Amino acid sequence: MTEQAANGITANEKLQRSVLRSFITEQCCIKHLPAQLKKKLIVLEHLTNQLDADKIYTEKEINAFIKPLNEDFATIRRELYIHRFVNRENEIYEVNDRREWRDWRTLG
């Protein structure tokens, strides 16, 4: 049994914690989006988990949610859409089912 398994922490959980410590401030702001895809998806998943999956958001509401976390809200909003965390139609956003999200755990 590995030390991680003995502690109940998987390699994925360890990576996720490390990435969030590196890219999210103590005030929960996003320092910047990571360039590496796997790390970027971890940050985007963390952000999406803070949205209400049962709510429909206007683009203005999504911007208002992201802007206090990072001034480049347009890029982050676009990345959420590109990686299927949210769906957009006519400036209306909805959180997609988790099974549709691009999953960083499946990347090498």
N, C-alpha and C positions, 0 to 999 in steps of 0.2 A: 504494500500500500504506500503510495507516495505521501509526502508530507502535506501537500495541498489537500489530498483526499482525506487524510487524517484530520485536518482542520476544517473539513467541510467546504473548502473553497476550491472551485474548479479553476482550470487555466483561463477559461472564458471570463469568469467572474473577476479573477485577478487582473486580466487585461482591461476589462470594463472599468474597474475602480481606478486603475492607473491612468487611463485615458481621461476619465472625468476629472480626476485630480489635476491633470495637466492642462485641460482646456476649459474647465468651468471654475470660476472664482468662488470664494467663500460666500459671496453675495449672490451666487447662482447666475452670474453673467457669463456669457460665452466670450472667452478671450479672442478666439478666432476659430474658424472651421479648420480642422486638420486637412492637410493635403492628401494624406493617405486615405484611400476609400474606406477601409475597415474602420479606422478611427473616426472618420467623418460620420459614418453610419451609426456608431455608438453615440456620438453627440446628438445627432438628429433623433435617434430613438429616445434618448433621455428627454429631449425637448418635447417630443410628441406625447410622451407619457404624462406630461403636465396639462395637455389639452383634454377637454371633456369629449369623449368618443361619441356621446349621444347628442352633441350640440352641432348646429349648423353655424358656421362662421362667415361673416362677410370678409372681404379682403381687408377692409379697414380694421376689423376686429383682430384678424390674424396679425396685421402689422402692429397694432397696439400691444398684442401679446409679446411679439418678438422684439420690438424696438427697445424696451428697457433692458433687454438681455444682450443686445448687440446692435450697434448703429447700422450695420449692413443688413437690415431686415429683408430687403428685396432679394438678396442672394440666398439668404437662409430660407425664405418662403419658397423660392424657386427650387432649392435643393430638397425641401420636404416633398414637393410635388414630383420632381424627377425620380426620387427614390421610393415613390409610392406610399409615403407615410400619410399623405393627404390627397384627396381628389379635388379637382377644381372644375367648376362649370359656371360660366357667366359670373365670375368674380365671387362665387359662393364656394366655400371650402368645407369639406367634411373629413374627419379622420377615417382612414381606411381600416378595415379589419386587419388585425396583426398579421394574419397569414399572407396578406398582400404586400407587406412592408419588405423592402430589400433587407435581407437578414445578414448582418455582419458575421454571424457565427458560421455561415456556410462558405465564407471566403478563406482562401489558404493563407 
